Structure formats: structure tokens, C-alpha cells
């Protein structure tokens, strides 16, 4: 058994879409503060976290992109949706700022020698994290799905898909349309993944990415992990 961590670190003022709250992490308690009880001295360190529910590697809940009554929040999604069979498609050849087409997905599926199955999680390796994380283009220059290619994935009956970028579609119209495809076809997506290169040519594996149980949450940070058989 091999576990591959697909999650980014959450740290103070890490990059995020500007329409989301900043990530603020500050010391709250330190080991310089000594408490005493019945002559026993003790210190503990704690951090204060202030951030949105879309911080770091995270999953979107339907209520994030679906304004209709009854759209589910993150605490209402079954846990089995976050522990699924999974595949990774290699799209690392796609240029920055390019669209991912249906043909791109079909070719990647064929090259990987796998078949996307209902209930799968589909991870899309675009080599974006290596190319752009920590650079100015991180928030804007990623390849992304289109309405048509997202619909192709959704029609496979998948549970969700995941990308390395801050959005599943290119900034602007594409991104809005991809979110609404998720709404209309009843699936969702993960943003902010890393280490997807380690899953290329690995066939099928298990994806694990449980969210926090945030009441009414529009999303949640997750600790995304791939479980591979030796």
C-alpha cells in the first residue's frame, strides 16, 4: 500500500482567488505562557486560523454554485463521495491558458489505458502546480475545462473531478459555465491539488479526501490522498 499526498500546505497569506477571504494564521498561545495547577507547570502552543471554506486544497459543495432551494451544503454530502475509485488523466502537454477539449480527455483516457466509470473521481494532471505555483500567473494562466468537456465528464456519471488550479475552467465565462455543468449534472470538483504527476500511468487507485463537517459550508478544505496498491 502506498499513500500519495495530493494536498497543499495551508499557510499564512497563501495565494487564493481574490473574491475569497484571505488565509490568516497567527499564534494564539505559545510555550512562553506557563500555566500552573497544584504546583504542576505546563505550556501549550496553539494557532488561530481565519480563512474561508475554499482555502487550500478544497472541494466545492453544490450550494456554492447552485442557488436553487435544496442544494446541499458540505455537511450534507455522503462521506462515501469522498472515498472513491479514481483515475488520473495526463494533460501535462497542454499549454498554459489553453482549453481542455473533449478530444483531449478522450486521448488521455485512451493513453492511460483506463475507462472512466460511474462514481469515479477523475483527477486532471496539467503540470500546472510545477509551472506556476508561487508565480504571478498562478491565479490566471491555468489550462481549464470548457462547458463541452465538463459535460462529457459529467455524462460519465462521475462523483467529482479534481484540478491543480484555483478554478476548473479558464477565468471568466468558461469557469462559470463549468460550475453550472456541475450543478446541472449533479457532480462537483476539487481545486488546488498537487503531486498529480505521481499518479500518471498508475491505472486505477482509491481517492480519499474527507471534508470538514462545516454546517452550511459552501465547500471545505480536504486532505486529499491517493491510495495505491503496491
C-alpha positions as CSV (number, residue, x, y, z in Angstrom):
1,X,0.0,0.0,0.0
2,X,1.3,3.5,-0.9
3,X,-0.2,6.8,0.2
4,X,0.4,9.9,-2.0
5,X,-0.4,13.3,-0.5
6,X,-2.2,15.4,-3.0
7,X,-2.8,18.4,-0.7
8,X,-1.1,21.8,-0.5
9,X,0.1,23.3,2.8
10,X,-2.2,25.9,4.3
11,X,-0.1,28.8,5.4
12,X,-0.4,32.5,6.3
13,X,-1.5,34.7,3.3
14,X,-1.2,31.8,0.8
15,X,-2.5,32.5,-2.7
16,X,-6.2,32.4,-3.2
17,X,-8.9,33.9,-5.5
18,X,-9.3,37.5,-4.5
19,X,-13.1,37.0,-4.1
20,X,-12.5,34.6,-1.3
21,X,-11.3,35.5,2.2
22,X,-7.6,35.7,2.9
23,X,-5.9,32.9,4.9
24,X,-4.7,34.4,8.2
25,X,-2.7,32.2,10.6
26,X,-1.3,33.7,13.8
27,X,0.0,32.4,17.1
28,X,-2.7,32.3,19.8
29,X,-0.8,30.5,22.6
30,X,2.9,30.0,23.0
31,X,5.2,27.9,25.2
32,X,6.3,31.2,26.8
33,X,3.0,31.3,28.6
34,X,3.2,29.0,31.6
35,X,0.1,27.7,33.4
36,X,0.3,26.1,36.8
37,X,-2.1,23.7,38.6
38,X,-1.3,22.3,42.1
39,X,2.4,23.1,41.5
40,X,2.5,21.4,38.1
41,X,3.7,23.7,35.3
42,X,2.5,23.3,31.7
43,X,2.7,25.2,28.5
44,X,0.9,24.7,25.2
45,X,1.1,26.2,21.7
46,X,-1.9,27.0,19.6
47,X,-2.6,28.8,16.3
48,X,-5.6,31.0,15.4
49,X,-7.0,30.3,11.9
50,X,-9.1,32.7,9.9
51,X,-9.9,31.6,6.4
52,X,-12.8,30.8,4.0
53,X,-14.2,27.3,3.4
54,X,-12.5,27.3,0.0
55,X,-8.9,27.6,1.3
56,X,-6.1,25.5,0.1
57,X,-6.9,22.1,-1.5
58,X,-10.7,22.0,-1.2
59,X,-13.9,20.6,-2.6
60,X,-16.9,22.7,-3.7
61,X,-20.3,21.8,-2.2
62,X,-23.3,22.1,-4.5
63,X,-24.7,25.1,-2.6
64,X,-21.6,27.0,-3.8
65,X,-22.7,27.0,-7.4
66,X,-26.4,26.1,-7.1
67,X,-28.8,28.8,-5.8
68,X,-31.8,26.6,-6.0
69,X,-33.6,25.5,-2.8
70,X,-32.4,22.2,-1.6
71,X,-28.8,22.5,-2.9
72,X,-26.6,20.5,-0.5
73,X,-24.0,22.1,1.8
74,X,-20.8,20.3,2.6
75,X,-22.1,18.7,5.8
76,X,-25.0,17.1,3.8
77,X,-22.9,15.2,1.3
78,X,-22.5,11.5,2.0
79,X,-19.0,10.5,3.2
80,X,-18.7,7.8,0.5
81,X,-18.5,10.6,-2.1
82,X,-15.0,11.3,-0.7
83,X,-13.7,7.8,-0.7
84,X,-14.0,6.5,-4.3
85,X,-12.3,4.7,-7.1
86,X,-10.2,7.1,-9.1
87,X,-8.2,7.7,-12.2
88,X,-5.7,10.3,-13.3
89,X,-5.6,11.7,-16.9
90,X,-2.3,13.2,-18.1
91,X,-2.9,16.6,-19.8
92,X,0.5,18.0,-19.0
93,X,1.2,18.7,-22.6
94,X,-1.5,21.4,-22.7
95,X,-0.1,24.9,-23.0
96,X,-0.9,27.5,-20.3
97,X,-4.1,29.5,-20.8
98,X,-5.5,26.7,-23.1
99,X,-8.8,25.0,-23.1
100,X,-9.2,21.2,-22.4
101,X,-11.4,19.7,-25.1
102,X,-13.4,16.5,-25.2
103,X,-10.8,15.1,-27.6
104,X,-8.1,15.9,-25.1
105,X,-9.9,13.9,-22.4
106,X,-10.6,11.1,-24.8
107,X,-7.0,10.8,-25.9
108,X,-5.8,11.0,-22.3
109,X,-8.2,8.2,-21.3
110,X,-7.0,6.0,-24.1
111,X,-3.3,6.7,-23.4
112,X,-3.8,5.8,-19.8
113,X,-5.4,2.5,-20.8
114,X,-8.3,3.1,-18.4
115,X,-12.0,3.6,-18.6
116,X,-13.8,6.3,-16.6
117,X,-16.5,4.6,-14.6
118,X,-19.6,5.9,-12.9
119,X,-18.9,7.2,-9.3
120,X,-15.2,7.7,-10.1
121,X,-13.1,10.7,-9.1
122,X,-11.2,11.9,-12.1
123,X,-8.0,13.8,-11.5
124,X,-6.6,16.0,-14.3
125,X,-2.8,16.4,-14.3
126,X,-2.0,19.6,-16.2
127,X,1.5,20.1,-14.7
128,X,0.2,23.5,-13.6
129,X,1.4,23.4,-10.0
130,X,5.0,22.9,-11.0
131,X,4.8,25.5,-13.7
132,X,3.1,28.3,-11.9
133,X,2.7,27.9,-8.2
134,X,4.3,30.9,-6.5
135,X,4.3,32.9,-9.7
136,X,2.1,35.8,-10.9
137,X,0.2,33.6,-13.4
138,X,-0.9,31.1,-10.7
139,X,-4.4,32.8,-10.5
140,X,-4.9,33.2,-14.2
141,X,-2.8,31.1,-16.5
142,X,-4.0,27.6,-15.9
143,X,-5.5,25.3,-18.6
144,X,-9.2,24.6,-18.0
145,X,-12.2,22.7,-19.0
146,X,-15.0,24.1,-21.2
147,X,-18.7,23.6,-20.9
148,X,-18.5,20.8,-23.5
149,X,-15.6,18.9,-21.9
150,X,-17.1,19.3,-18.4
151,X,-20.4,17.9,-19.8
152,X,-18.5,15.0,-21.3
153,X,-17.1,14.2,-17.9
154,X,-20.4,14.7,-16.1
155,X,-22.2,12.4,-18.5
156,X,-19.9,9.6,-17.4
157,X,-21.7,9.7,-14.1
158,X,-18.6,10.6,-12.1
159,X,-18.7,11.7,-8.5
160,X,-16.3,14.6,-9.0
161,X,-13.1,15.7,-10.8
162,X,-10.1,17.5,-9.5
163,X,-7.6,20.1,-10.8
164,X,-4.4,21.7,-9.6
165,X,-5.7,25.2,-10.4
166,X,-7.8,27.6,-8.4
167,X,-10.7,27.0,-10.8
168,X,-11.9,24.2,-13.0
169,X,-12.4,26.4,-16.1
170,X,-10.5,29.3,-17.5
171,X,-11.2,32.6,-15.8
172,X,-14.5,34.2,-16.9
173,X,-17.2,32.6,-18.9
174,X,-15.7,29.1,-19.1
175,X,-15.3,28.9,-15.3
176,X,-18.9,30.0,-14.7
177,X,-20.2,27.5,-17.3
178,X,-18.2,24.6,-15.9
179,X,-19.6,25.3,-12.4
180,X,-23.1,25.2,-13.8
181,X,-22.4,22.0,-15.6
182,X,-21.6,20.6,-12.2
183,X,-24.9,21.9,-11.0
184,X,-27.0,20.5,-13.8
185,X,-25.3,17.1,-13.9
186,X,-25.1,16.6,-10.1
187,X,-21.3,16.3,-9.6
188,X,-18.7,18.6,-8.2
189,X,-14.9,19.3,-8.3
190,X,-11.8,19.7,-6.2
191,X,-9.4,22.6,-6.7
192,X,-5.8,23.2,-5.5
193,X,-4.4,19.7,-5.9
194,X,-0.7,18.8,-6.2
195,X,1.6,15.8,-6.9
196,X,-0.7,14.5,-9.6
197,X,2.4,13.7,-11.7
198,X,2.9,10.8,-9.3
199,X,-0.4,9.2,-10.4
200,X,0.2,9.3,-14.2
201,X,0.3,5.7,-15.6
202,X,-0.8,4.2,-12.3
203,X,-4.1,2.9,-13.5
204,X,-7.0,2.8,-11.1
205,X,-6.5,3.7,-7.4
206,X,-8.5,5.0,-4.4
207,X,-9.1,8.6,-3.8
208,X,-9.6,9.9,-0.2
209,X,-10.5,13.5,0.6
210,X,-12.8,14.0,3.5
211,X,-14.1,17.5,4.2
212,X,-14.6,19.2,7.5
213,X,-18.2,19.0,8.8
214,X,-19.0,22.7,8.4
215,X,-22.6,23.3,9.0
216,X,-24.0,25.1,5.9
217,X,-20.5,25.0,4.3
218,X,-20.2,26.0,0.6
219,X,-17.0,23.9,0.5
220,X,-14.3,22.6,2.7
221,X,-10.5,22.2,2.8
222,X,-9.7,18.5,2.4
223,X,-6.6,16.3,3.0
224,X,-6.6,14.7,-0.5
225,X,-4.7,11.4,-0.7
226,X,-4.3,8.7,-3.3
227,X,-4.2,5.1,-2.1
228,X,-2.2,2.8,-4.4
229,X,-1.7,-0.9,-4.2
230,X,1.9,-2.0,-4.2
